[in-house]
Amino acid sequence: MVYKYLFGPVPSRRLGVSLGIDLIPYKTCTYDCIYCECGKTTDLTEERKEYVPTDDVIKELDHFLSGKPSLDYVTFSGSGEPTLHSGIGRIIDFLKREYPEYKIAILTNGSLFCDPAVRKAVRRTDLVMPSLDAVSPLIFEQINRPKTNDPERIIDGLIKFRSESEAQIWLELFIVPELNDSEEELSKIKEALNQIDPDIVQLNTLDRPGTESWVEPATTENLRSIAQFLKPLKVEAVELYDGRRKFASFNEDIARSIFATVNRRPCTANDLSQILGLNLKEINKYLQTLLEEKKITYKEEKRGIFYIGTGNERAE
Ligand code: SF4
């Protein structure tokens, strides 16, 4: 079976071995973050609908999971905001009913949690990973460039979700130097975090090409001092995590796996080597072939050469 909506499993620094589910067409989101690794949002929307057929996603999951793969999480992520998909609740219910042994995670910007229907749809997930990068509308606009600029509404939605669900909440705070790392903004964020009461706050910063090339990563020292500032909240800096776990790829077609991976998220050859569990030399051979076929391109960044899918085309 060719999977159109599943990808990986990928070794995630935060989630271990994670099977990805991508429900949203590239690049549809409620935000257009300056640091987004997927590129600029071309459809900035808050319209919830069935962007891809729910039944087809369920069929793919059933096919993949019936093989009883070893996974840490089945994760809603990909190239847009997953809660925009109106069938996400039905997919979660299917997983809980048919494959309760797998934990479900959702990577979300949290912007639609103000909608009771969204909170209800994702209530049964095991882990929700929302983001909150700013509380001041001006800074929220500068970083996230949302469809609706109302951070209070988002914070309120997350507070409500906390009281309605038993899911773990690992909230991501993406630090953009000079924008949201002032003491004034961090104090406001801390106040909001205290109200939301997440299980963990994860500090993140740029490590792949972002949408805007002027965005700089925060230094390790800066992340450490912000973590200190936010105490007694439980804070982790994603940037300081150990390397990714070694894992066995479930994809048989190596070229297709590489293509699918870089089409969703730019990666270095080293990342791909870790993601796919293959020797770097072997990876480089496939990369060369994909470059020659013009299925991928590349861009030089601080951390090295990142390989990028050339468009919306999915691996055939
Ligand atoms: S980082 Fe997430 S929330 Fe921001 S534009 Fe990209 S997909 Fe949307």
Boltz pocket constraint, residues with backbone or C-beta under 6 A from the ligand:
constraints:
  - pocket:
      binder: B
      contacts: [[A, 28], [A, 29], [A, 30], [A, 31], [A, 32], [A, 33], [A, 35], [A, 36], [A, 37], [A, 38], [A, 39], [A, 41], [A, 78], [A, 79], [A, 80], [A, 81], [A, 109], [A, 144]]
      max_distance: 6.0
